[in-house]
Amino acid sequence: MTNQRIDLVRNANSSYSQLQYLQWLTILLGLVTTVVVSVSSAQTFGDSKGLRFTAILLPALGTAVAALSAFYNPRDDWNKSANTLANLAQLHGQISSGIWLMDCPIDVNKGKVLAQKLDEWTKRYTDVVAIAETTPSGAKPDDKSKGQLGGRGP
């Protein structure tokens, strides 16, 4: 579970960086496009073919950046990683405090309590992983083995 949390932190940071980069690029392209189109339509600089070409090119470039942002969708990856990370951190904390509060399972009854707790935690872990893998951004085909109990494990 610790390894998964480390991977999720890396994924969340990477997705956030991509999101931030694409958003700033979109904002800057919008700003430059607005200025160039305004200057071009005002004909302040005469009949400049380069300015008119730039006024046509910049909106197309802005559309391409927006399409890339929609296709790679770093916001959904970031949200999914952050939510899964929060759920795993909560479960990790519950396991830590639950184990700490348990008596040593030297007799059958205490062993049953431990087994019940382990079953509950395993079910919760499986639920967290299943929810993370079924979100719209979903796991990519090469990431499917991560997060399953048979894969990297808790």
Secondary structure by P-SEA (a helix, b strand, c coil): caaaaaaaaaaaaaaaaaaaaaaaaaaaaaaaaaaaaaaaaaccccccaaaaaaaaaaaaaaaaaaaaaaaaaaaaaaaaaaaaaaaaaaaaaaaaaaaaaccccccaaaaaaaaaaaaaaaaaaaaaaaaaaacccccccccccccccccccc
